[in-house]
């Protein structure tokens, strides 16, 4: 694949995993479009890509607002072009137990990443379809495969995102669209420094068995998926093994998550 011919949109591209993917793909010659809310972080990341010899644009967008998503998509298409690949990396959500969470917490965690991803894919889909092809890459958390205490809103939203991705893969099967799901364990990203409660609630069994990925490694994996179009990837590798085992021994894994996870008051 010649990355230099690719126009790649990355939501959540101003920081964390999205930024790591943007930097890696920018180094490979792709033209990067960054979408997030914080204009200063967007500008900083775009400048890093440009200073490293790449090409980048940025659009400050409230990705949870469908009107803003649609308006910005129109600007992107009219000013730059139709993306070849859309990488959905935007996501948020603090890990809170049922007793801690407000009712609004469940709405906000479903907004991002689930609705953000659905909105973004939808607004670009028709134009990509008219062109004849497209590739959606969706970044998800391993929380979408397990149930553990202390993260009722976050986990539910990640399960919803998994359902959306699997449905898209089924719906667009036998078309010229590719849908790739990348599921990651803990990544050494700003998310956990911004959400220290969440880091403390990772079940200890996970910390014992699963190594933390670097942001650079996640960016390299995403760049490889742009090229391979592989349908499903779970990293680190040990996680893919644990996900399979969980299918056969769900009661055992539920027990392990509960005894090594957060103890709700």
N, C-alpha and C positions, 0 to 999 in steps of 0.2 A: 504494500500500500504506500502511495505517495501522500504523506500527511500534508504536504504543501498545497494540495488541491482541496483540502477539507476546511469547511467553515463549521466550527464547533461551538455550540452554545452550552454554557455551564451555569446552572442555577446554584446559588450558594458559593459562587466562585471567588468570592473576595477573601475567604479564610478557610482554614481547616483542610479537609479532604478535597473540597472543590478547588481550592487554591493550588494544592499539590498537583491535581490533575491538570489544571490550567498551565502551570509552570512546565510540567513535563511535556505536554502536547505543544506548548508554545516553542519549546526548545527543538521539537521535532519538525517545526515548520508550519503547523496548522495555524489558521487564523482563529483567534479566540474571542468569543463574545461572553462577557461576564454579566451576570444578573444577580443582584442582591439589593438590600435596602440601604446599607450604609455607603453613602457616596464617597466618603474619604477612604474607606477600605478598598472600595472598587478602584478608585483612581490610583491608589498605592500599588495594588496588585497589577493593574494594567501597565503601570510604569515599570514595574519589575520585569514583566514579560518583554516589553519594548526595549528596555536597557540591555536585556540578554540577547537581543537580536530578533525577537519575535514580533508578532503583530497582534494587537488586542484592541477591543472596543469595550465599553462598559455602559450599562443602563441601570440606573437606580429604579427599583421596582418594588412595590408591595406585592409580593407573590401570593399573598393570601386574599388579595382583592381581584376578583375576576375582571373587573373593568380596567384596572391598571395593567393587568397581564395582557389583556386584549389590545389595549392602546399601545403598549410597549412592543408587542409582537408586530403590530403594523409598522411601527417605526423601524424595527430591526429589518424587516423584510424589504421595506421601501428604501432604506438608506444603505444597507449592507448586502442583503440577500437572504435566501431561504437556507437555514442551517442544514448541513448534511447529517449532523449528529446532534442530539440533544442529551446532555448528561444532567440528570436530576440528582443533585447533591444537597439541595437545600433541606434543612431539617432542624428541628429544635424540640424542646420538651424536657422539663425537669422530671426526675424520678420522684414521684410522691405516692405515698400509700393512700388507700381509699379514705381513711380518716383525716389525712392531711389536706387532700386536694379539695379545691372549691369546685362547684359545678362548672364554672367557666374554664377551669383547667382542661376538662375533657374536650371542650370545643377548640381551645387553642392548640392542643396537641394533635387533634385531628386535622386542623387547618394546615399545619406543617409538621410532617412531610406529606401527608396523604393528598389533601386538596391541592397543595402547591404543585405536586407532581401531575395530578390529573388535569389541572388547568393548563399547565405548561405544555404537556403532550398534546392536548386537544387543540390549543390555539395554533399550533404549527402543523398539525396533522394534514389538514386539507391541502395546504400549499405543497407540502412534501409529497402528498399523494399525487397531485397534479403533475409534479416533476417526474414521479415514477418510482421513488425509493426514499428510504429514511431509516434511521437507526436511533432508537431510544435506549439509553442506558440509565438504569435506576439503581441508586446506591441505598442499601438498606442495612439494618442492624441485625445481628444474630438474635436479638430479642424477639424477632418475628418467628422464631422456631421454638422458643421455650416459654415457659410460664414461671415467673419468680416473684417473690413478694417485694413490695415497696415501689412499684413502678406501674400502677394500674392504667394510667392514661398513656404513658409512653409506649408500653408494650402493646396495648390495644391498637394504637395508631400504626405501629410497625407491622402488626399482623394485617391491618387493613391495606397497608402499602404492598405487602407480599401478595395479598389477594388481587389487588389491582394489577400488579405485574404479571402474575400467572394468567389472569383473565386476558390481558393484552396479548400475551404470547399465544394464547389459544385463538383469540379473535383475529389476529393478524397472521396466523399460520397460513402457509401457501400463498403469501403475498410477497412483494418486494420490500417489505418492512422487516427489520430485525428488532427484537426487544431483548436486551441483556439485563440480567439481574446480578448485581454484585453484592454479596452479603459479607459484612465485616464484623470481626470481634472488636475488642478494645483497640483504638488507635490513639497514639500519642498526639492528640490535637487540642486546640483551645477549648473544645467543648467541655472537657472535664475540669479545666481550670476555671471555666465560667460556671460550672455546675458541680462544685465539690461534693454536694450531697449525693449526687448521682454516682460518682466514682466510689464512694464509700459503700454503696448498696450493691455493687457487683457481687454476686454470690462467690464466696471464697473458693468453691470448687473450680470456678472459671479461672480465677487468678492463679490457682495452682497448676492447672493443666494447659492454659492457653496463653502463649506469649503475646505481649503487646506489639502491635505493628507500628512502624514509623509512618509519618505522613508521606514521606518520599516513596515508601514501598506501596502505599495505597495509590499514589499518583501513577506509578509505573504500571500497576495492575490495571488501572482504568485505561491507560494508553494502550496496553496490549489488547484490551477488550475492544477498543475502537477498531483495531486491526483484525482481530480474530472473529469478532461478532459472536463469540461464544454465548450460549443462552443462559447458563447459570454458573456462577463461581462463588465459592465460599472460602474465605481466608481468615486466619491461617489454616493450613491443610488439616490440622488436628480438629478444627471446628467442623469440617465436612464429615469427618468420621463420627464425631459426637452427634451431629444432626441425624445421621443414619441410625446410630444406636438408639437415639431417642424415639425413633419410629417403632422400634421393636420392644423397647423397655421404657415406655412413658411413665409408668408408676415409679420406677427406680429414679428416673431423672427428676420427676416432680419432688420426690422425697429429698434428693440431694440438694436441689435448689432451695427447698424450704429450710433444711437444717443448717445450710451454710450461708443463707441469704439474710436479708434484713428482718429483724424481729419487730413487728408492728406493736405499738402499745395498745 
